[in-house]
Amino acid sequence: MTLPAWLTAIKFNDDGLIPAIAQDHKSGRILMMAWMNAEALQLTAQTQTAVYFSRSRAKLWHKGESSGHTQTVHDIRLDCDADVIVLSVTQVGGIACHTGRESCFYQRLDLSGQTPEWQTVDKVLKDPADIYHSSDAAKSIPKTNETQAHDVIPSDAKHSQHDSDTTNRSILQQLDGVLAERKQADADSSYVASLYAKGLNKILEKVGEESTESIIAAKDFANCDENSNKAQYDDARHELIYEVADVWFHTLVGLAWFDIESDAVLNELGRRFGLSGIDEKAAR
């Protein structure tokens, strides 16, 4: 296919992709970063709505196709090296991130202490379970930040809390299969594959990091008063659940490194069920 002249000026990478940054048309805030191929960029220009390319699913996705949070594109700019696109957009619904926040860039590096720490500084505006409220919608959640655990669970393993046809147990089983498959994947193609490539120490490091973040989230939640500030209480509660999910996920990656499936842990918990903690410890 012959590309239009304006597209030939762009330096796509070896995979035929270019990073695209979406920026709020009025405030100038960076909302998200995703990838485009030539077709996605051409469709974006033609429709004046953002169309991206999902590397994990190897297909185009129209921003907001499942959430309704589409992006109207006002301006498309190319940087001096011709290898980065910036879109000036109006974000429908005011939520660009699939975590329910305005921007995917909701973590800020706090340099005020002796050790730099990432802090979550943006509130969840809407619970993702309410955004992706059906199993069909959940299957097409766009992945805009593949460095986070919530973004590496493949679309066929995601579901909403309202999807009664999918059990928590089946989610773990699906994850077992996906984590096993990722061992054969290219490190550049998925977050889990990149962890495997970096080795066990990196996986264990991530388990430790996420555990620490869960502790911080728990302490923050403990300091919230539901009666005095309901919104803050709900945000802190969601953040704790979110961080614990990250711990569980990275722990599963660690188990998968040793070819241990989640059923082994569930069976062990089942064995302990009905035993007192004192008796169980004494039997070890």
BELHUDA-V208969 format. One record per backbone hydrogen bond with DSSP energy under -1.0 kcal/mol. NH is the residue of the N-H (numbers start at 0). CO is the residue of the C=O. E is the energy in kcal/mol with one decimal. If there is no record, write none. Layout:
nh:NH co:CO e:E
nh:NH co:CO e:E
//
This chain:
nh:6 co:3 e:-1.0
nh:7 co:3 e:-1.4
nh:9 co:6 e:-1.5
nh:10 co:81 e:-3.3
nh:11 co:9 e:-1.1
nh:12 co:16 e:-3.3
nh:15 co:12 e:-2.4
nh:17 co:35 e:-2.1
nh:19 co:33 e:-3.3
nh:20 co:84 e:-2.9
nh:21 co:31 e:-2.5
nh:22 co:86 e:-3.2
nh:23 co:28 e:-3.3
nh:24 co:88 e:-3.3
nh:27 co:23 e:-1.6
nh:30 co:21 e:-3.2
nh:31 co:21 e:-1.2
nh:33 co:19 e:-2.4
nh:35 co:17 e:-2.0
nh:40 co:36 e:-2.4
nh:41 co:37 e:-2.4
nh:42 co:38 e:-2.6
nh:43 co:39 e:-2.3
nh:44 co:40 e:-2.2
nh:45 co:41 e:-2.1
nh:46 co:42 e:-2.9
nh:47 co:43 e:-1.9
nh:49 co:70 e:-1.9
nh:51 co:60 e:-3.0
nh:52 co:34 e:-3.5
nh:53 co:58 e:-3.1
nh:57 co:53 e:-1.3
nh:58 co:53 e:-1.2
nh:60 co:51 e:-2.8
nh:62 co:49 e:-1.6
nh:64 co:61 e:-2.2
nh:67 co:63 e:-2.0
nh:69 co:67 e:-1.6
nh:71 co:89 e:-2.3
nh:72 co:47 e:-2.7
nh:73 co:87 e:-3.4
nh:74 co:87 e:-1.2
nh:76 co:85 e:-2.8
nh:78 co:83 e:-2.1
nh:81 co:78 e:-1.7
nh:84 co:18 e:-2.7
nh:85 co:76 e:-2.5
nh:86 co:20 e:-3.4
nh:87 co:74 e:-2.7
nh:88 co:22 e:-2.9
nh:89 co:71 e:-2.3
nh:91 co:69 e:-2.7
nh:93 co:90 e:-1.6
nh:95 co:101 e:-1.2
nh:96 co:100 e:-1.9
nh:99 co:96 e:-1.9
nh:103 co:30 e:-3.5
nh:105 co:103 e:-1.4
nh:107 co:118 e:-3.0
nh:109 co:116 e:-3.5
nh:116 co:109 e:-1.7
nh:118 co:107 e:-2.8
nh:120 co:105 e:-2.6
nh:124 co:99 e:-2.8
nh:125 co:99 e:-1.2
nh:129 co:126 e:-1.8
nh:130 co:126 e:-1.3
nh:131 co:127 e:-3.1
nh:132 co:130 e:-1.1
nh:137 co:133 e:-2.5
nh:138 co:134 e:-1.3
nh:139 co:136 e:-1.5
nh:140 co:137 e:-1.3
nh:147 co:144 e:-1.4
nh:150 co:147 e:-1.5
nh:151 co:148 e:-1.1
nh:156 co:153 e:-2.1
nh:157 co:154 e:-1.0
nh:162 co:159 e:-1.7
nh:163 co:161 e:-1.4
nh:165 co:162 e:-1.3
nh:170 co:166 e:-1.6
nh:171 co:167 e:-1.8
nh:172 co:168 e:-2.1
nh:173 co:169 e:-2.7
nh:174 co:170 e:-2.4
nh:175 co:171 e:-2.4
nh:176 co:172 e:-1.9
nh:177 co:173 e:-2.4
nh:178 co:174 e:-3.1
nh:179 co:175 e:-1.9
nh:180 co:176 e:-2.1
nh:181 co:177 e:-2.2
nh:183 co:180 e:-1.9
nh:188 co:185 e:-2.0
nh:193 co:189 e:-1.6
nh:194 co:190 e:-1.7
nh:195 co:191 e:-2.4
nh:196 co:192 e:-2.1
nh:197 co:193 e:-1.4
nh:198 co:194 e:-1.1
nh:202 co:198 e:-1.6
nh:203 co:199 e:-2.8
nh:204 co:200 e:-2.2
nh:205 co:201 e:-2.1
nh:206 co:202 e:-1.9
nh:207 co:203 e:-2.2
nh:208 co:204 e:-2.5
nh:209 co:205 e:-2.8
nh:210 co:206 e:-2.1
nh:211 co:207 e:-2.1
nh:212 co:208 e:-2.2
nh:213 co:209 e:-1.9
nh:214 co:210 e:-2.0
nh:215 co:211 e:-2.3
nh:216 co:212 e:-2.4
nh:217 co:213 e:-2.5
nh:218 co:214 e:-2.3
nh:219 co:215 e:-2.4
nh:220 co:216 e:-2.4
nh:221 co:217 e:-2.2
nh:222 co:218 e:-1.1
nh:223 co:220 e:-1.6
nh:228 co:224 e:-2.3
nh:232 co:228 e:-2.2
nh:233 co:229 e:-2.6
nh:234 co:230 e:-2.4
nh:235 co:231 e:-2.4
nh:236 co:232 e:-2.3
nh:237 co:233 e:-2.4
nh:238 co:234 e:-2.3
nh:239 co:235 e:-2.0
nh:240 co:236 e:-2.1
nh:241 co:237 e:-2.6
nh:242 co:238 e:-2.5
nh:243 co:239 e:-2.4
nh:244 co:240 e:-2.1
nh:245 co:241 e:-1.4
nh:246 co:242 e:-1.8
nh:247 co:243 e:-2.7
nh:248 co:244 e:-2.5
nh:249 co:245 e:-2.4
nh:250 co:246 e:-2.2
nh:251 co:247 e:-2.2
nh:252 co:248 e:-1.8
nh:253 co:249 e:-2.0
nh:254 co:250 e:-2.2
nh:255 co:251 e:-2.6
nh:256 co:252 e:-1.6
nh:257 co:254 e:-1.1
nh:258 co:255 e:-1.8
nh:259 co:254 e:-2.4
nh:263 co:260 e:-1.4
nh:265 co:261 e:-2.3
nh:266 co:262 e:-3.1
nh:267 co:263 e:-1.6
nh:268 co:264 e:-2.5
nh:269 co:265 e:-2.4
nh:270 co:266 e:-2.2
nh:271 co:267 e:-1.8
nh:272 co:268 e:-1.3
nh:274 co:271 e:-2.7
nh:279 co:275 e:-2.6
nh:280 co:276 e:-2.2
nh:281 co:277 e:-1.9
nh:282 co:278 e:-1.4
nh:283 co:280 e:-1.0
//
